[in-house]
Structures are given as structure tokens and as C-alpha cells.
């Protein structure tokens, strides 16, 4: 660190941190570049979740690399950094293969900190005084959940491990369930909805939270399944929404090339429950892309209040952006990938030679090479 407290690793670039990343970088979650309309809508929704007691289903739409995952990270970071807002954020990814809602349940429960849920439940259990009361208030349709959550506090590691496995919807042997005092496993959509509804009830009854926010990424994967399976998943989501008492927010993120195609594929019953408008992340045109790069650089600049394209020149940035947006536009991921590669060359030349002599044509070639990486489009 320098005397000013700035990381001297990037001082020669006029930056406080590395601005461009090729994959989801959780340290960059608070940074929002460009797309002010989408940011304002996201911020408004987050405010509503805190202020209004109702259930929500929100949709995030965009093509590959459009910023869906970053939007979810931005939302999660907001609530992690502001525990006084009393929202428990959970981010899960839709499984690649499924036979019904059970696999979606498993993905959600795998993303939840069960130790925290067990702690919240224990306080509720003590306040209620009996298992019967805990079953009534949290798990009336699947009473075994009470025993499983209590077993998470067991001194026996084996029982804790089996209880966690059961809660996550993974099958146990008969002898393992007998050891826990549990009669059956979590098997079908009704069981999954009863479990998830109970989790929301525990969170809402706690002294720490008022709401649970569950964000599901890659929801377009449900469209690749058989229609009968997709219907089971839709039924599970809408029943969970309907049976929860005003303390649940679901954010479903979909990858789709055209917004109209995405909306046409949505189940009508789910669509009826969606809070509009959709958080849409279309391709960036030249002006939007330029604002995106400028905003990223400014938020990482040593002098964030002064407009600057440092370490690039303004003409360099504009020329690269025009090149990348020629045609139908570009995505934040393409911009990040291209400028990451160019900045890497800037950094190397300045550190080794004291200055950067990169020409525009060389920068364009570097950007094209970076975007031709066959592995660069992995989600």
C-alpha cells in the first residue's frame, strides 16, 4: 500500500483496483456500470421488498454475458452489506438436469446456510416451548423437518451430517432415518413446497430477518426439459409463492436472445404472479457500451470525481467500442473480456518499459483474439 492508502499495484495505471474481469467477480458486486434504467428499477424493487409485506416474483432477462449473474450478485451484496434491512439473500443456480421440482429444491437448499436456519429455528422452538407447536407454526405438512433441524445441533457428527443431507432432499437409508427419528424422506413437489414454506416461516419469525430473497439463475434450463417436468417445476414455484405468508421474494433469471421469446415460454400461471416490469438487459449499442466502459474505469479510478479514460486515451476506447458494437451491439462480458486483454498489455508494457506504445490496430487485434477464445462463452 502507498502512503495514501491506495494499492500501489495499480497506481501506475491510475487505478485503485483491476477494473475488468472475465468471470463473475464477487468483489466487484457493488460496482454497477451503465444501464442506469435497469439499476434504478433494481434499486426500486429492493426498496419495495423491505418496505412492503407481500410476496414477489421478479424476472431478470438477458442474453449470454449480458449481466444477469452480476445483477444477482449486486442484489445479494446490497443485503449482505446492510443487515439492518433484515433480508436474507440466497443465490442458487437451476440444475442442468431434473426430473421434477425436487432437483430445484435441492439446488435452493444447497445454497442456504442450514446452520443459520437451524439457529433461527432453535430460538423459535424455545419460544414456542414444544415440538407440537413448532410443527404447527413451521412444518404442519412435514413434521419430520422439526426433528432434522434439532439434530443439526447434535453433538454427534454423523447425525448432523445425516440431518443436513435429509434437509437438502437427498435420500437416506432406513437405518439413518431411524437414527434421526425421521419417518420418511423429502420426495415430491408437495414435500418440497412444505419444506421451503417452513424455511420462510422460520426466517420471518426470527429476530434477525423479515424476509428471505431467493435468486435462481439459469432458469431457461427448465425449457430444455420435457413439458411434464417443466409443469412440475412451475407448479412448485407458484405453490411456494402462494402458500408463503408475504415474506418471500423470488428472482428468476433467464438467458434468452429475444425478450418476446422468453416471455412466450413462461408458464401463464407463473407469469400472472410476476411483478412487472422485467429487469431487462439487452445488447449494448455503441453509446451504451461507451458509457459502460467509462463508468467501470471511473469507479476504479484514483480520481473518481474527474472524468478520465485512464490509462487509455479517449480515442482508443471509442474506437475499440465502435469495433465491438458494429452490427447488433455487444454485451458487458465482451467489453470486459476485450478491455481486460488490452489493459493487461498496457500493464505489462508500463511495468517493463515505463510506458505503453500500443497502437489502435494492435489493441483491436488483442480484443479480437480475446473474444475468439473458444472457452470465452462459458456461463
C-alpha positions in Angstrom: 0.0 0.0 0.0 1.2 3.5 -0.7 1.1 6.3 1.9 -2.2 7.4 0.6 -3.7 4.0 1.4 -4.1 3.1 -2.3 -3.0 -0.3 -3.6 0.3 0.6 -5.3 -0.1 -2.4 -7.5 -2.3 -0.4 -9.9 -1.1 3.2 -9.2 0.9 3.3 -12.4 -2.4 2.7 -14.3 -4.2 5.4 -12.3 -6.5 2.8 -10.8 -7.4 1.6 -7.3 -8.2 -1.9 -8.4 -8.3 -4.0 -11.6 -11.5 -2.9 -13.4 -12.1 -5.6 -15.9 -12.8 -9.3 -15.1 -13.8 -12.1 -17.4 -16.0 -14.1 -15.0 -18.3 -13.3 -12.1 -16.1 -11.5 -9.6 -17.9 -11.1 -6.2 -15.5 -8.4 -5.1 -17.0 -6.2 -8.0 -20.6 -6.9 -6.9 -21.1 -3.3 -5.6 -20.0 -1.8 -9.0 -22.8 -1.1 -11.4 -21.7 0.3 -14.8 -24.0 1.9 -17.3 -27.6 0.7 -17.8 -29.0 3.3 -15.3 -32.6 2.4 -16.1 -32.0 -1.2 -15.1 -30.2 -0.1 -11.9 -32.9 2.3 -10.9 -35.5 -0.5 -11.4 -33.5 -3.0 -9.4 -32.9 -0.4 -6.6 -36.6 0.4 -6.6 -37.6 -3.3 -6.2 -35.1 -3.8 -3.4 -36.6 -0.9 -1.6 -40.1 -2.4 -2.0 -39.0 -5.7 -0.6 -38.0 -4.0 2.6 -41.0 -1.7 2.8 -44.0 -3.8 1.7 -45.3 -7.0 3.2 -46.2 -9.2 0.2 -44.7 -12.0 -1.9 -42.9 -11.2 -5.1 -41.7 -12.9 -8.2 -39.4 -10.9 -10.4 -37.8 -11.7 -13.7 -34.3 -10.9 -15.0 -33.8 -11.3 -18.7 -30.7 -11.1 -20.9 -28.6 -12.9 -23.4 -25.3 -14.7 -22.7 -22.9 -12.3 -21.0 -25.5 -9.5 -20.6 -25.0 -9.1 -16.9 -27.7 -11.4 -15.3 -25.3 -13.0 -12.8 -23.8 -9.7 -11.9 -27.2 -8.2 -11.3 -27.9 -11.1 -8.8 -24.5 -10.5 -7.2 -25.3 -6.8 -6.9 -28.6 -7.5 -5.2 -27.0 -10.1 -2.8 -24.2 -7.7 -1.9 -26.7 -4.9 -1.1 -28.4 -7.0 1.6 -25.3 -8.6 2.9 -23.8 -5.2 3.5 -27.0 -3.8 5.0 -28.2 -6.4 7.6 -30.4 -3.7 9.1 -32.7 -4.2 6.1 -33.5 -7.7 7.5 -33.4 -9.6 4.3 -31.7 -13.0 4.0 -30.3 -13.3 0.4 -29.8 -16.7 -1.2 -28.4 -17.2 -4.7 -28.8 -20.6 -6.3 -28.4 -22.0 -9.8 -31.0 -24.1 -11.6 -29.7 -27.6 -12.1 -28.8 -28.8 -15.6 -30.9 -31.9 -15.3 -34.0 -32.6 -13.3 -37.0 -35.0 -13.2 -39.2 -32.5 -11.3 -39.3 -29.9 -8.6 -37.1 -32.0 -6.2 -33.9 -31.0 -8.0 -34.8 -27.3 -7.9 -35.5 -27.7 -4.1 -32.1 -29.4 -3.7 -30.4 -26.5 -5.5 -32.1 -23.9 -3.3 -31.4 -25.8 -0.1 -27.8 -26.4 -1.1 -27.4 -22.6 -1.3 -29.0 -21.9 2.1 -26.8 -21.8 5.2 -28.6 -24.6 7.1 -26.6 -23.9 10.3 -28.1 -20.4 10.3 -31.6 -21.7 9.7 -31.1 -24.3 12.5 -30.1 -21.5 14.8 -33.1 -19.4 13.9 -35.3 -22.4 14.3 -33.9 -23.2 17.7 -34.8 -19.8 19.0 -38.3 -20.2 17.6 -38.6 -23.7 19.1 -37.6 -22.4 22.6 -40.1 -19.6 22.3 -42.9 -21.9 21.4 -41.9 -24.5 24.0 -42.9 -27.8 22.3 -42.3 -29.8 19.2 -46.0 -29.8 18.6 -46.2 -26.0 18.4 -43.1 -25.9 16.2 -44.7 -28.4 13.8 -47.9 -26.3 13.8 -46.2 -23.0 13.1 -43.5 -24.1 10.6 -43.9 -27.6 9.2 -47.6 -28.8 9.6 -47.3 -30.9 6.4 -43.9 -32.4 7.0 -43.3 -32.7 10.8 -40.0 -34.6 10.4 -38.4 -31.3 9.5 -38.5 -30.3 13.1 -36.5 -33.3 14.2 -34.0 -32.8 11.4 -33.4 -29.2 12.3 -32.9 -30.1 16.0 -30.5 -32.8 15.0 -28.3 -30.2 13.3 -27.3 -29.1 16.8 -26.4 -32.7 17.8 -23.0 -33.5 19.3 -22.7 -36.5 17.0 -21.2 -35.5 13.7 -22.9 -38.4 11.9 -26.3 -37.2 13.0 -25.6 -33.7 12.0 -24.4 -34.9 8.6 -27.4 -37.1 8.0 -29.8 -34.3 9.1 -28.2 -31.9 6.7 -28.4 -34.5 3.9 -32.1 -35.1 4.6 -32.9 -31.4 4.7 -31.2 -30.9 1.4 -33.5 -33.5 -0.1 -31.0 -36.3 -0.6 -32.1 -39.8 0.2 -31.0 -41.5 3.4 -31.1 -45.2 4.3 -33.8 -46.5 6.5 -31.4 -47.1 9.4 -30.0 -43.5 9.1 -33.6 -42.0 9.2 -34.4 -44.3 12.2 -31.3 -42.9 14.0 -32.6 -39.4 13.5 -36.2 -40.2 14.5 -37.4 -39.4 11.0 -40.1 -41.5 9.3 -39.6 -40.6 5.6 -37.7 -38.5 3.1 -38.5 -35.4 1.1 -39.8 -37.0 -2.1 -42.3 -35.0 -4.2 -43.3 -31.4 -5.0 -45.7 -31.2 -2.1 -42.9 -32.2 0.3 -40.5 -29.6 -1.2 -43.1 -26.8 -1.1 -43.9 -27.7 2.6 -40.2 -27.6 3.5 -39.5 -24.3 1.7 -42.6 -22.7 3.1 -41.4 -23.8 6.6 -38.0 -22.2 5.9 -39.7 -18.9 5.1 -41.8 -19.1 8.3 -38.6 -19.6 10.4 -36.9 -16.7 8.8 -39.9 -14.4 9.1 -40.4 -15.3 12.8 -36.8 -14.6 13.7 -35.4 -11.5 15.4 -32.8 -11.1 12.6 -34.8 -11.2 9.4 -38.2 -10.2 8.0 -37.8 -11.7 4.5 -36.0 -14.3 2.5 -34.8 -13.5 -1.0 -34.2 -16.5 -3.3 -32.5 -15.8 -6.6 -32.5 -18.6 -9.1 -30.0 -18.2 -12.1 -30.1 -20.1 -15.4 -33.9 -20.7 -15.2 -34.1 -21.1 -19.0 -32.8 -24.7 -18.3 -36.3 -25.7 -17.4 -37.4 -25.1 -21.1 -35.0 -27.8 -22.2 -36.8 -30.5 -20.1 -39.9 -32.4 -21.1 -43.2 -30.4 -20.8 -44.4 -32.6 -18.0 -41.2 -31.9 -16.0 -41.4 -28.1 -16.7 -45.0 -28.1 -15.4 -43.9 -29.8 -12.2 -41.3 -27.1 -11.6 -43.8 -24.3 -12.4 -46.3 -25.8 -10.1 -43.7 -26.0 -7.3 -42.7 -22.3 -7.7 -46.2 -21.0 -7.9 -47.4 -23.1 -4.9 -44.4 -22.0 -2.8 -45.3 -18.4 -3.7 -49.0 -18.8 -2.9 -48.5 -20.7 0.4 -46.0 -18.4 1.9 -47.2 -15.5 4.1 -45.9 -12.3 2.4 -42.2 -12.8 3.3 -40.8 -14.3 0.2 -39.1 -12.7 -2.9 -38.2 -14.9 -5.8 -36.0 -13.5 -8.5 -35.8 -15.8 -11.6 -33.0 -15.1 -14.2 -33.4 -16.3 -17.7 -31.0 -16.4 -20.6 -32.7 -15.8 -24.0 -31.8 -14.0 -27.2 -35.1 -12.1 -27.6 -37.3 -10.9 -24.8 -40.5 -11.7 -26.7 -39.3 -15.4 -27.0 -38.6 -15.5 -23.3 -42.0 -14.1 -22.3 -43.8 -16.5 -24.6 -42.1 -19.5 -23.0 -43.2 -18.6 -19.5 -46.0 -20.6 -17.9 -49.1 -18.4 -17.8 -49.7 -19.2 -14.1 -46.2 -18.0 -13.2 -46.5 -15.0 -15.5 -49.7 -14.0 -13.7 -47.7 -13.8 -10.4 -44.8 -11.8 -11.8 -44.2 -8.2 -10.6 -43.6 -6.1 -13.7 -41.6 -4.6 -15.3 -39.0 -7.2 -16.2 -35.4 -6.3 -15.3 -34.2 -6.4 -19.0 -30.5 -6.4 -20.1 -30.5 -6.2 -23.9 -27.4 -5.8 -26.0 -25.5 -2.6 -25.7 -25.3 -0.2 -28.6 -22.2 1.9 -29.2 -23.3 4.8 -26.8 -24.4 2.4 -24.0 -21.2 0.4 -24.4 -19.0 3.5 -24.2 -20.9 4.6 -21.0 -20.3 1.2 -19.6 -16.5 1.3 -20.1 -16.3 4.9 -18.9 -18.3 4.0 -15.7 -16.2 1.0 -14.9 -13.0 3.0 -15.3 -14.3 5.9 -13.3 -15.4 3.7 -10.3 -11.9 2.2 -10.2 -10.0 5.5 -10.8 -7.6 7.2 -8.4 -9.6 10.3 -9.2 -13.2 9.1 -9.5 -14.7 12.6 -9.4 -12.7 13.7 -12.5 -13.8 12.3 -15.9 -11.0 10.1 -17.2 -10.3 7.3 -19.6 -7.0 6.5 -17.8 -4.9 4.5 -18.6 -6.4 4.5 -22.1 -6.9 7.5 -24.3 -10.5 8.5 -25.1 -9.9 7.9 -28.8 -8.6 4.4 -28.1 -11.7 3.5 -26.0 -14.2 4.9 -28.6 -12.5 3.1 -31.5 -12.5 -0.3 -29.7 -16.1 0.2 -28.6 -17.2 1.1 -32.2 -15.4 -2.0 -33.4 -17.1 -4.3 -30.8 -20.6 -2.9 -31.3 -20.5 -3.0 -35.1 -23.6 -4.9 -36.2 -26.1 -5.8 -33.5 -24.3 -4.5 -30.4 -22.3 -6.2 -27.7 -22.5 -7.4 -24.1 -20.8 -6.3 -20.9 -18.9 -9.6 -20.9 -17.5 -9.0 -24.3 -16.4 -5.5 -23.2 -14.9 -6.8 -20.0 -13.0 -9.6 -21.9 -11.7 -7.3 -24.6 -10.6 -4.4 -22.3 -9.2 -6.9 -19.8 -6.8 -8.2 -22.5 -5.9 -4.7 -23.7 -5.3 -3.4 -20.1 -3.1 -6.5 -19.5 -0.9 -5.4 -22.3 -0.9 -1.8 -21.1 0.1 -3.0 -17.6 2.9 -5.3 -19.0 4.4 -2.5 -21.1 4.3 0.2 -18.5 5.8 -2.0 -15.8 8.6 -3.4 -18.0 9.3 -0.4 -20.3 8.0 2.6 -18.3 5.4 3.5 -21.0 2.8 1.9 -23.3 3.2 2.3 -27.1 0.2 0.2 -28.0 -1.3 1.3 -31.3 -5.0 1.2 -32.1 -4.6 -1.6 -34.6 -2.7 -3.7 -32.0 -5.4 -3.0 -29.4 -8.2 -4.1 -31.9 -6.2 -7.3 -32.7 -5.8 -8.0 -29.0 -9.6 -7.6 -28.4 -10.4 -9.8 -31.3 -8.0 -12.5 -30.1 -9.5 -12.4 -26.6 -13.1 -12.7 -28.0 -12.1 -15.6 -30.3 -11.2 -17.8 -27.2 -13.3 -21.0 -27.7 -13.8 -21.1 -23.9 -14.8 -17.5 -23.5 -18.5 -18.0 -23.7 -18.9 -20.4 -20.8 -21.7 -19.3 -18.5 
